Amino acid sequence: MEGKGALWLVAGPLILLKVWATGLLLFYQPTRAALYMAFATGWPWLVVLLVLVGPPLFAWYRLVKVRARRAQLRRSEWMVDEVTRPIGGGTASTTRDWR
């Protein structure tokens, strides 16, 4: 886990610098050629960003999906349609409706 923190400590400022420089370039030279040049020099950064951010986002997505499925299974397990009576043959006043 410590390696990931060090990685973000180095990669974070580099990514922010690239985004800032691209924004500055497009602010002062808002032409189609500048946009193409920014994309041509910046696409490897997009790949690096995808490699860095992709696995944590995929893990988060799986976690949310599994938690939703778990909640659905728990609801289906505990929500019973019919009221059951105790084994002793109790009356309606002594049975509890847990729904």
Stockholm file with secondary structure:
# STOCKHOLM 1.0

chainA/1-99         MEGKGALWLVAGPLILLKVWATGLLLFYQPTRAALYMAFATGWPWLVVLLVLVGPPLFAWYRLVKVRARRAQLRRSEWMVDEVTRPIGGGTASTTRDWR
#=GR chainA/1-99 SS CHHHHHHHHHHHHHHHHHHHHHHHHHHHCCSHHHHHHHHHHHHHHHHHHHHHHHHHHHHHHHHHHHHHHHHHHHHHHHCCSSCCCCTTCCCTTTCCCCC
#=GC SS_cons        CHHHHHHHHHHHHHHHHHHHHHHHHHHHCCSHHHHHHHHHHHHHHHHHHHHHHHHHHHHHHHHHHHHHHHHHHHHHHHCCSSCCCCTTCCCTTTCCCCC
//
